[in-house]
């Protein structure tokens, strides 16, 4: 990713993360920090909203609360980074975010947290986001 002034949206698995919601937030936060430390501007919905929900008693899984923020931030961000954590490929949330970025023709990268390498992803056929 060459444009360091671009705002990146970090997609990580959450709802069905096998290691639990707390660990999903911890892993998202750790990856966001690594990317920020490397000079990228990163928004991580899981790192950002998990602690808000936890400290206020909001339901982590109530999409009526979180979907408007997801929609707005996907629109505001310039690039999507998909962290290849366990369960990333099966994640419906990541799939939804990928579709949003594909439809907007914004760059999508896959990030390997083990090697810390990032590769640009090719677009697939975009599907309906409302599904």
CNS distance restraints for C-alpha pairs under 8 A (distance, minus, plus):
assign (resid   1 and name CA) (resid 118 and name CA) 7.96 0.50 0.50
assign (resid   4 and name CA) (resid  39 and name CA) 6.59 0.50 0.50
assign (resid   4 and name CA) (resid  40 and name CA) 5.45 0.50 0.50
assign (resid   4 and name CA) (resid  41 and name CA) 7.11 0.50 0.50
assign (resid   5 and name CA) (resid  40 and name CA) 7.21 0.50 0.50
assign (resid   5 and name CA) (resid  41 and name CA) 6.78 0.50 0.50
assign (resid   6 and name CA) (resid  40 and name CA) 7.56 0.50 0.50
assign (resid   6 and name CA) (resid  41 and name CA) 6.58 0.50 0.50
assign (resid   6 and name CA) (resid  77 and name CA) 7.52 0.50 0.50
assign (resid   6 and name CA) (resid  78 and name CA) 5.73 0.50 0.50
assign (resid   6 and name CA) (resid  79 and name CA) 7.16 0.50 0.50
assign (resid   7 and name CA) (resid  40 and name CA) 7.53 0.50 0.50
assign (resid   7 and name CA) (resid  41 and name CA) 5.07 0.50 0.50
assign (resid   7 and name CA) (resid  42 and name CA) 5.87 0.50 0.50
assign (resid   7 and name CA) (resid  43 and name CA) 7.22 0.50 0.50
assign (resid   7 and name CA) (resid  76 and name CA) 7.89 0.50 0.50
assign (resid   7 and name CA) (resid  77 and name CA) 5.04 0.50 0.50
assign (resid   7 and name CA) (resid  78 and name CA) 5.36 0.50 0.50
assign (resid   7 and name CA) (resid  79 and name CA) 6.59 0.50 0.50
assign (resid   8 and name CA) (resid  40 and name CA) 7.38 0.50 0.50
assign (resid   8 and name CA) (resid  41 and name CA) 5.99 0.50 0.50
assign (resid   8 and name CA) (resid  42 and name CA) 4.73 0.50 0.50
assign (resid   8 and name CA) (resid  43 and name CA) 6.07 0.50 0.50
assign (resid   8 and name CA) (resid  77 and name CA) 5.63 0.50 0.50
assign (resid   8 and name CA) (resid  78 and name CA) 5.98 0.50 0.50
assign (resid   8 and name CA) (resid  79 and name CA) 4.85 0.50 0.50
assign (resid   8 and name CA) (resid  80 and name CA) 5.63 0.50 0.50
assign (resid   8 and name CA) (resid  81 and name CA) 6.61 0.50 0.50
assign (resid   9 and name CA) (resid  42 and name CA) 5.96 0.50 0.50
assign (resid   9 and name CA) (resid  43 and name CA) 4.97 0.50 0.50
assign (resid   9 and name CA) (resid  44 and name CA) 6.01 0.50 0.50
assign (resid   9 and name CA) (resid  45 and name CA) 7.83 0.50 0.50
assign (resid   9 and name CA) (resid  73 and name CA) 7.58 0.50 0.50
assign (resid   9 and name CA) (resid  74 and name CA) 6.91 0.50 0.50
assign (resid   9 and name CA) (resid  77 and name CA) 5.90 0.50 0.50
assign (resid   9 and name CA) (resid  78 and name CA) 7.70 0.50 0.50
assign (resid   9 and name CA) (resid  79 and name CA) 6.24 0.50 0.50
assign (resid   9 and name CA) (resid  80 and name CA) 4.85 0.50 0.50
assign (resid   9 and name CA) (resid  81 and name CA) 6.02 0.50 0.50
assign (resid  10 and name CA) (resid  32 and name CA) 7.14 0.50 0.50
assign (resid  10 and name CA) (resid  42 and name CA) 6.64 0.50 0.50
assign (resid  10 and name CA) (resid  43 and name CA) 6.03 0.50 0.50
assign (resid  10 and name CA) (resid  44 and name CA) 4.81 0.50 0.50
assign (resid  10 and name CA) (resid  45 and name CA) 7.25 0.50 0.50
assign (resid  10 and name CA) (resid  80 and name CA) 6.14 0.50 0.50
assign (resid  10 and name CA) (resid  81 and name CA) 4.88 0.50 0.50
assign (resid  10 and name CA) (resid  82 and name CA) 6.03 0.50 0.50
assign (resid  10 and name CA) (resid  83 and name CA) 7.04 0.50 0.50
assign (resid  11 and name CA) (resid  44 and name CA) 6.84 0.50 0.50
assign (resid  11 and name CA) (resid  45 and name CA) 7.56 0.50 0.50
assign (resid  11 and name CA) (resid  80 and name CA) 7.11 0.50 0.50
assign (resid  11 and name CA) (resid  81 and name CA) 6.05 0.50 0.50
assign (resid  11 and name CA) (resid  82 and name CA) 4.76 0.50 0.50
assign (resid  11 and name CA) (resid  83 and name CA) 6.10 0.50 0.50
assign (resid  11 and name CA) (resid  94 and name CA) 5.87 0.50 0.50
assign (resid  11 and name CA) (resid  97 and name CA) 7.33 0.50 0.50
assign (resid  12 and name CA) (resid  24 and name CA) 7.74 0.50 0.50
assign (resid  12 and name CA) (resid  28 and name CA) 6.25 0.50 0.50
assign (resid  12 and name CA) (resid  46 and name CA) 7.33 0.50 0.50
assign (resid  12 and name CA) (resid  82 and name CA) 6.38 0.50 0.50
assign (resid  12 and name CA) (resid  83 and name CA) 5.48 0.50 0.50
assign (resid  12 and name CA) (resid  84 and name CA) 7.53 0.50 0.50
assign (resid  12 and name CA) (resid  85 and name CA) 6.93 0.50 0.50
assign (resid  12 and name CA) (resid  88 and name CA) 6.61 0.50 0.50
assign (resid  12 and name CA) (resid  94 and name CA) 6.73 0.50 0.50
assign (resid  13 and name CA) (resid  17 and name CA) 5.86 0.50 0.50
assign (resid  13 and name CA) (resid  24 and name CA) 6.84 0.50 0.50
assign (resid  13 and name CA) (resid  85 and name CA) 7.04 0.50 0.50
assign (resid  13 and name CA) (resid  86 and name CA) 7.72 0.50 0.50
assign (resid  13 and name CA) (resid  87 and name CA) 6.39 0.50 0.50
assign (resid  13 and name CA) (resid  88 and name CA) 5.35 0.50 0.50
assign (resid  13 and name CA) (resid  91 and name CA) 5.82 0.50 0.50
assign (resid  13 and name CA) (resid  93 and name CA) 7.20 0.50 0.50
assign (resid  13 and name CA) (resid  94 and name CA) 6.73 0.50 0.50
assign (resid  14 and name CA) (resid  20 and name CA) 7.90 0.50 0.50
assign (resid  14 and name CA) (resid  21 and name CA) 6.16 0.50 0.50
assign (resid  14 and name CA) (resid  24 and name CA) 5.55 0.50 0.50
assign (resid  14 and name CA) (resid  25 and name CA) 7.54 0.50 0.50
assign (resid  14 and name CA) (resid  46 and name CA) 7.28 0.50 0.50
assign (resid  14 and name CA) (resid  91 and name CA) 7.84 0.50 0.50
assign (resid  14 and name CA) (resid  93 and name CA) 8.00 0.50 0.50
assign (resid  15 and name CA) (resid  21 and name CA) 6.76 0.50 0.50
assign (resid  15 and name CA) (resid  61 and name CA) 7.17 0.50 0.50
assign (resid  16 and name CA) (resid  20 and name CA) 7.47 0.50 0.50
assign (resid  16 and name CA) (resid  87 and name CA) 7.63 0.50 0.50
assign (resid  16 and name CA) (resid  91 and name CA) 7.42 0.50 0.50
assign (resid  17 and name CA) (resid  21 and name CA) 6.62 0.50 0.50
assign (resid  17 and name CA) (resid  24 and name CA) 6.28 0.50 0.50
assign (resid  17 and name CA) (resid  86 and name CA) 7.28 0.50 0.50
assign (resid  17 and name CA) (resid  87 and name CA) 6.37 0.50 0.50
assign (resid  18 and name CA) (resid  86 and name CA) 7.61 0.50 0.50
assign (resid  18 and name CA) (resid  87 and name CA) 7.52 0.50 0.50
assign (resid  19 and name CA) (resid  23 and name CA) 5.89 0.50 0.50
assign (resid  19 and name CA) (resid  24 and name CA) 6.94 0.50 0.50
assign (resid  20 and name CA) (resid  24 and name CA) 6.15 0.50 0.50
assign (resid  21 and name CA) (resid  25 and name CA) 6.27 0.50 0.50
assign (resid  22 and name CA) (resid  26 and name CA) 6.26 0.50 0.50
assign (resid  23 and name CA) (resid  27 and name CA) 5.92 0.50 0.50
assign (resid  24 and name CA) (resid  28 and name CA) 6.09 0.50 0.50
assign (resid  24 and name CA) (resid  46 and name CA) 7.65 0.50 0.50
assign (resid  25 and name CA) (resid  29 and name CA) 6.04 0.50 0.50
assign (resid  25 and name CA) (resid  46 and name CA) 5.63 0.50 0.50
assign (resid  25 and name CA) (resid  47 and name CA) 5.33 0.50 0.50
assign (resid  25 and name CA) (resid  50 and name CA) 6.37 0.50 0.50
assign (resid  26 and name CA) (resid  30 and name CA) 6.18 0.50 0.50
assign (resid  26 and name CA) (resid  47 and name CA) 7.27 0.50 0.50
assign (resid  27 and name CA) (resid  31 and name CA) 6.25 0.50 0.50
assign (resid  28 and name CA) (resid  32 and name CA) 6.05 0.50 0.50
assign (resid  28 and name CA) (resid  44 and name CA) 6.96 0.50 0.50
assign (resid  28 and name CA) (resid  46 and name CA) 6.37 0.50 0.50
assign (resid  28 and name CA) (resid  47 and name CA) 5.64 0.50 0.50
assign (resid  29 and name CA) (resid  33 and name CA) 6.08 0.50 0.50
assign (resid  29 and name CA) (resid  44 and name CA) 7.46 0.50 0.50
assign (resid  29 and name CA) (resid  46 and name CA) 7.72 0.50 0.50
assign (resid  29 and name CA) (resid  47 and name CA) 4.92 0.50 0.50
assign (resid  30 and name CA) (resid  34 and name CA) 6.32 0.50 0.50
assign (resid  31 and name CA) (resid  35 and name CA) 6.26 0.50 0.50
assign (resid  31 and name CA) (resid  83 and name CA) 7.92 0.50 0.50
assign (resid  31 and name CA) (resid 113 and name CA) 7.15 0.50 0.50
assign (resid  32 and name CA) (resid  36 and name CA) 6.04 0.50 0.50
assign (resid  32 and name CA) (resid  42 and name CA) 6.38 0.50 0.50
assign (resid  32 and name CA) (resid  43 and name CA) 7.56 0.50 0.50
assign (resid  32 and name CA) (resid  44 and name CA) 6.51 0.50 0.50
assign (resid  32 and name CA) (resid  47 and name CA) 7.80 0.50 0.50
assign (resid  33 and name CA) (resid  37 and name CA) 5.88 0.50 0.50
assign (resid  34 and name CA) (resid  38 and name CA) 6.24 0.50 0.50
assign (resid  35 and name CA) (resid  39 and name CA) 6.68 0.50 0.50
assign (resid  35 and name CA) (resid  40 and name CA) 5.66 0.50 0.50
assign (resid  35 and name CA) (resid  41 and name CA) 7.74 0.50 0.50
assign (resid  35 and name CA) (resid  42 and name CA) 7.03 0.50 0.50
assign (resid  36 and name CA) (resid  40 and name CA) 4.82 0.50 0.50
assign (resid  36 and name CA) (resid  41 and name CA) 5.86 0.50 0.50
assign (resid  36 and name CA) (resid  42 and name CA) 6.18 0.50 0.50
assign (resid  43 and name CA) (resid  48 and name CA) 7.60 0.50 0.50
assign (resid  44 and name CA) (resid  48 and name CA) 5.89 0.50 0.50
assign (resid  45 and name CA) (resid  49 and name CA) 5.75 0.50 0.50
assign (resid  45 and name CA) (resid  50 and name CA) 7.94 0.50 0.50
assign (resid  45 and name CA) (resid  70 and name CA) 7.38 0.50 0.50
assign (resid  46 and name CA) (resid  50 and name CA) 5.52 0.50 0.50
assign (resid  47 and name CA) (resid  51 and name CA) 7.34 0.50 0.50
assign (resid  48 and name CA) (resid  52 and name CA) 7.22 0.50 0.50
assign (resid  49 and name CA) (resid  53 and name CA) 6.14 0.50 0.50
assign (resid  50 and name CA) (resid  54 and name CA) 6.11 0.50 0.50
assign (resid  50 and name CA) (resid  60 and name CA) 6.79 0.50 0.50
assign (resid  51 and name CA) (resid  55 and name CA) 5.89 0.50 0.50
assign (resid  52 and name CA) (resid  56 and name CA) 6.11 0.50 0.50
assign (resid  52 and name CA) (resid  58 and name CA) 7.72 0.50 0.50
assign (resid  53 and name CA) (resid  57 and name CA) 5.58 0.50 0.50
assign (resid  53 and name CA) (resid  58 and name CA) 4.49 0.50 0.50
assign (resid  53 and name CA) (resid  59 and name CA) 6.32 0.50 0.50
assign (resid  53 and name CA) (resid  60 and name CA) 5.91 0.50 0.50
assign (resid  54 and name CA) (resid  58 and name CA) 6.66 0.50 0.50
assign (resid  54 and name CA) (resid  60 and name CA) 7.63 0.50 0.50
assign (resid  62 and name CA) (resid  66 and name CA) 6.76 0.50 0.50
assign (resid  63 and name CA) (resid  67 and name CA) 5.20 0.50 0.50
assign (resid  64 and name CA) (resid  68 and name CA) 7.41 0.50 0.50
assign (resid  65 and name CA) (resid  69 and name CA) 7.93 0.50 0.50
assign (resid  66 and name CA) (resid  70 and name CA) 6.31 0.50 0.50
assign (resid  67 and name CA) (resid  71 and name CA) 6.08 0.50 0.50
assign (resid  68 and name CA) (resid  72 and name CA) 6.19 0.50 0.50
assign (resid  69 and name CA) (resid  73 and name CA) 5.98 0.50 0.50
assign (resid  70 and name CA) (resid  74 and name CA) 5.95 0.50 0.50
assign (resid  71 and name CA) (resid  75 and name CA) 6.30 0.50 0.50
assign (resid  72 and name CA) (resid  76 and name CA) 6.16 0.50 0.50
assign (resid  73 and name CA) (resid  77 and name CA) 5.92 0.50 0.50
assign (resid  74 and name CA) (resid  97 and name CA) 7.19 0.50 0.50
assign (resid  74 and name CA) (resid 100 and name CA) 7.03 0.50 0.50
assign (resid  74 and name CA) (resid 101 and name CA) 7.12 0.50 0.50
assign (resid  78 and name CA) (resid 106 and name CA) 6.39 0.50 0.50
assign (resid  78 and name CA) (resid 107 and name CA) 7.45 0.50 0.50
assign (resid  79 and name CA) (resid 101 and name CA) 7.56 0.50 0.50
assign (resid  79 and name CA) (resid 106 and name CA) 5.77 0.50 0.50
assign (resid  79 and name CA) (resid 107 and name CA) 5.07 0.50 0.50
assign (resid  79 and name CA) (resid 108 and name CA) 5.92 0.50 0.50
assign (resid  79 and name CA) (resid 109 and name CA) 7.80 0.50 0.50
assign (resid  80 and name CA) (resid  98 and name CA) 7.45 0.50 0.50
assign (resid  80 and name CA) (resid 101 and name CA) 6.86 0.50 0.50
assign (resid  80 and name CA) (resid 106 and name CA) 7.52 0.50 0.50
assign (resid  80 and name CA) (resid 107 and name CA) 6.39 0.50 0.50
assign (resid  80 and name CA) (resid 108 and name CA) 4.71 0.50 0.50
assign (resid  80 and name CA) (resid 109 and name CA) 6.16 0.50 0.50
assign (resid  81 and name CA) (resid 108 and name CA) 5.93 0.50 0.50
assign (resid  81 and name CA) (resid 109 and name CA) 4.78 0.50 0.50
assign (resid  81 and name CA) (resid 110 and name CA) 5.72 0.50 0.50
assign (resid  81 and name CA) (resid 111 and name CA) 6.42 0.50 0.50
assign (resid  82 and name CA) (resid  88 and name CA) 7.91 0.50 0.50
assign (resid  82 and name CA) (resid  94 and name CA) 7.44 0.50 0.50
assign (resid  82 and name CA) (resid 108 and name CA) 7.44 0.50 0.50
assign (resid  82 and name CA) (resid 109 and name CA) 6.11 0.50 0.50
assign (resid  82 and name CA) (resid 110 and name CA) 4.77 0.50 0.50
assign (resid  82 and name CA) (resid 111 and name CA) 5.84 0.50 0.50
assign (resid  83 and name CA) (resid  88 and name CA) 7.16 0.50 0.50
assign (resid  83 and name CA) (resid 110 and name CA) 6.04 0.50 0.50
assign (resid  83 and name CA) (resid 111 and name CA) 4.75 0.50 0.50
assign (resid  83 and name CA) (resid 112 and name CA) 6.23 0.50 0.50
assign (resid  83 and name CA) (resid 113 and name CA) 6.75 0.50 0.50
assign (resid  84 and name CA) (resid  88 and name CA) 5.54 0.50 0.50
assign (resid  84 and name CA) (resid  89 and name CA) 7.65 0.50 0.50
assign (resid  84 and name CA) (resid 110 and name CA) 6.69 0.50 0.50
assign (resid  84 and name CA) (resid 111 and name CA) 5.93 0.50 0.50
assign (resid  84 and name CA) (resid 112 and name CA) 5.41 0.50 0.50
assign (resid  84 and name CA) (resid 113 and name CA) 6.71 0.50 0.50
assign (resid  85 and name CA) (resid 112 and name CA) 7.70 0.50 0.50
assign (resid  85 and name CA) (resid 113 and name CA) 7.11 0.50 0.50
assign (resid  87 and name CA) (resid  91 and name CA) 6.18 0.50 0.50
assign (resid  88 and name CA) (resid  94 and name CA) 6.94 0.50 0.50
assign (resid  89 and name CA) (resid  94 and name CA) 7.78 0.50 0.50
assign (resid  89 and name CA) (resid  95 and name CA) 7.83 0.50 0.50
assign (resid  90 and name CA) (resid  95 and name CA) 7.93 0.50 0.50
assign (resid  91 and name CA) (resid  95 and name CA) 6.22 0.50 0.50
assign (resid  92 and name CA) (resid  96 and name CA) 6.09 0.50 0.50
assign (resid  93 and name CA) (resid  97 and name CA) 6.25 0.50 0.50
assign (resid  94 and name CA) (resid  98 and name CA) 6.03 0.50 0.50
assign (resid  95 and name CA) (resid  99 and name CA) 6.20 0.50 0.50
assign (resid  96 and name CA) (resid 100 and name CA) 6.33 0.50 0.50
assign (resid  96 and name CA) (resid 129 and name CA) 5.99 0.50 0.50
assign (resid  97 and name CA) (resid 101 and name CA) 6.36 0.50 0.50
assign (resid  98 and name CA) (resid 102 and name CA) 6.03 0.50 0.50
assign (resid  98 and name CA) (resid 108 and name CA) 7.50 0.50 0.50
assign (resid  99 and name CA) (resid 103 and name CA) 6.01 0.50 0.50
assign (resid  99 and name CA) (resid 126 and name CA) 5.57 0.50 0.50
assign (resid  99 and name CA) (resid 127 and name CA) 6.29 0.50 0.50
assign (resid  99 and name CA) (resid 128 and name CA) 7.61 0.50 0.50
assign (resid  99 and name CA) (resid 129 and name CA) 6.33 0.50 0.50
assign (resid 100 and name CA) (resid 104 and name CA) 6.30 0.50 0.50
assign (resid 100 and name CA) (resid 129 and name CA) 6.55 0.50 0.50
assign (resid 101 and name CA) (resid 105 and name CA) 6.00 0.50 0.50
assign (resid 101 and name CA) (resid 106 and name CA) 5.22 0.50 0.50
assign (resid 101 and name CA) (resid 107 and name CA) 7.23 0.50 0.50
assign (resid 101 and name CA) (resid 108 and name CA) 7.17 0.50 0.50
assign (resid 102 and name CA) (resid 106 and name CA) 6.14 0.50 0.50
assign (resid 102 and name CA) (resid 107 and name CA) 7.75 0.50 0.50
assign (resid 102 and name CA) (resid 108 and name CA) 7.79 0.50 0.50
assign (resid 102 and name CA) (resid 123 and name CA) 6.18 0.50 0.50
assign (resid 102 and name CA) (resid 124 and name CA) 7.56 0.50 0.50
assign (resid 102 and name CA) (resid 126 and name CA) 6.00 0.50 0.50
assign (resid 103 and name CA) (resid 126 and name CA) 5.92 0.50 0.50
assign (resid 107 and name CA) (resid 120 and name CA) 7.28 0.50 0.50
assign (resid 107 and name CA) (resid 121 and name CA) 7.65 0.50 0.50
assign (resid 108 and name CA) (resid 120 and name CA) 5.92 0.50 0.50
assign (resid 108 and name CA) (resid 121 and name CA) 5.46 0.50 0.50
assign (resid 108 and name CA) (resid 122 and name CA) 7.61 0.50 0.50
assign (resid 109 and name CA) (resid 118 and name CA) 6.21 0.50 0.50
assign (resid 109 and name CA) (resid 119 and name CA) 5.37 0.50 0.50
assign (resid 109 and name CA) (resid 120 and name CA) 4.28 0.50 0.50
assign (resid 109 and name CA) (resid 121 and name CA) 5.25 0.50 0.50
assign (resid 110 and name CA) (resid 118 and name CA) 5.50 0.50 0.50
assign (resid 110 and name CA) (resid 119 and name CA) 5.41 0.50 0.50
assign (resid 110 and name CA) (resid 120 and name CA) 6.40 0.50 0.50
assign (resid 110 and name CA) (resid 121 and name CA) 6.48 0.50 0.50
assign (resid 111 and name CA) (resid 116 and name CA) 6.54 0.50 0.50
assign (resid 111 and name CA) (resid 117 and name CA) 5.80 0.50 0.50
assign (resid 111 and name CA) (resid 118 and name CA) 4.43 0.50 0.50
assign (resid 111 and name CA) (resid 119 and name CA) 6.74 0.50 0.50
assign (resid 112 and name CA) (resid 116 and name CA) 5.19 0.50 0.50
assign (resid 112 and name CA) (resid 117 and name CA) 5.43 0.50 0.50
assign (resid 112 and name CA) (resid 118 and name CA) 6.39 0.50 0.50
assign (resid 113 and name CA) (resid 117 and name CA) 7.36 0.50 0.50
